[in-house]
Amino acid sequence: MESVVEMKHIRKEFPGIVANDDISISLHKGEILALLGENGAGKSTLMSILFGLYAPDEGSIFIQGKETVIQNPTQANSLGIGMVHQHFKLVHNFTITENIILGMEPKKGFSIDTASAAKKIRDLSEHYGLNVDPEAKIEDVSVGMQQRVEILKMLYRDAEVLIFDEPTAVLTPQEIQDLMLIMKNLISEGKSIILITHKLKEIMAVADRCTVIRRGKVVGTVKVSETSQGAMAEMMVGRTVSFTVDKKTASFGEPILTVENLSVINSRKVLGLSKASFTVKKGEILGIAGVDGNGQSELVEALTGLYPLSEGTITLGGVDISRASIRERIHRGLAHIPEDRQRRGLVLEYSLEDNLILEVYASPPFSRCGFLDREEIRANAEKIISEFDVRAGQGAQTPARSLSGGNQQKAIVGREISHDPDLLLAVQPTRGLDVGSIEYIHRRLVEQRDSGKAVLLVSLELDEILDLADRIGVLYHGELSEIYDAKVLDEHSVGLMMAGVQQ
């Protein structure tokens, strides 16, 4: 079969770590090739080499059978290669049209012809069912819509080889189905796709072949129609993986968090959350489901003190914290795994060890008489790195920016659980993680619950909500549904509530 891309014997090293070790892959015309591997296995690095973001230390790239040196993304685009990155490359105060044409602006005389560009974008959007408004600003659209803008950016540049890096990490179940359909349409039009994903269900649904990478090396390539999810998971992590969450029956205690009539006016000066009321009890996981952009951000930011309430009260451990500072809320026993690990979870220029004490640096044992105790700070980091299997090439001193997305996430989860909180607010806690890491973090969340702690889980992953939660509520247009016992709900019923159909 004709190969449109071949990468042969690729090697790439970073300080303290070999990301790609003699990797060879091939992409056939008109197929979807899945790249599967643990966090830090080297998948994104390999695709960044193909897209011209990194230069390989060794190895060759062949495009349409011709050896090619790809020096930058502009050259990759000219060769018909496009990439949707896991962390979006968008300018937030630009419109969707301005983002898509950035770097190849069409001219009309001496000015930029945004009108014709917007028309082309609208046509592409309608053709692929993306429902994007070319005039909207990025800062005003949901994370899921930003994902679609990245896809449109690639299609606008007439890419023939499309690289998707964790494309469904922020999408709802319905949006994921739509994306799978879009991918199949692209393939039917003769394009070829490389899909980096941790989601085995998606690989089974759309991929033709799957290449598995572990610790920077290719373990093997399989035909998806001839294998199983379990077999691919075992190839990826080197052991049998459980796909079910093992948890005992919940034993509820007293309420830890009580929210009454909580309303929030968001940054767009509209009511983002309206009169939400619920409790989270000791020994339970309360799951909040919903399509992205339906009030989750407003709820989370109000609870954590990042955004003021316009109405209502928040009580944590019997104390009203509605107007409390962020530091006081942390002191009262609130821990927060944020949705966006890079913008809200880490200071990317800081070392890993400094990131792991961000909320507690002023307290013993990390600070004494106003001076940081570097020995204690490093010991804390090494403990979390070991316990949560954070792959960091330079150990505790690794800059947070140089970690893979999944390892950044594991570091944040480790930091928040290490505070031994009374209430753990987990927002998209497994976004971008592989099945082995998901299994581990789910187990840690259940451990929190079983030890008598309260967990508030806000997730776009419906499977995650249904697997973990003891009770479930759904946010739709800023309004929280009745809270249901998880035993009486299934994927279909929660999906309908997410679409605004009350049960």
Secondary structure, 3 states (H helix, E strand, C coil): CCEEEEEEEEEEEECCEEEEEEEEEEEECCCEEEEEECCCCCHHHHHHHHCCCCCCCEEEEEECCEEECCCCHHHHHHCCEEEECCCCCCCCCCEHHHHHHCCCCCEECCEECHHHHHHHHHHHHHHCCCCCCCCCEHHHCCHHHHHHHHHHHHHHCCCCEEEEECCCCCCCHHHHHHHHHHHHHHHHCCCEEEEECCCHHHHHHHCCEEEEEECCEEEEEEEHHHCCHHHHHHHHHCCCCCCCCCCCCCCCCCEEEEEEEEEEECCCCCEEEEEEEEEEECCEEEEEECCCCCCHHHHHHHHHCCCCCCEEEEEECCEECCCCCHHHHHHCCEEEECCCHHHHHCCCCCEHHHHCCCCCCCCCCCEECCEECHHHHHHHHHHHHHHCCCCCCCHHHCEHHHCCHHHHHHHHHHHHHHCCCCEEEEECCCCCCCHHHHHHHHHHHHHHHHCCCEEEEECCCHHHHHHHCCEEEEEECCEECCCEEHHHCCHHHHHHHHCCCCC
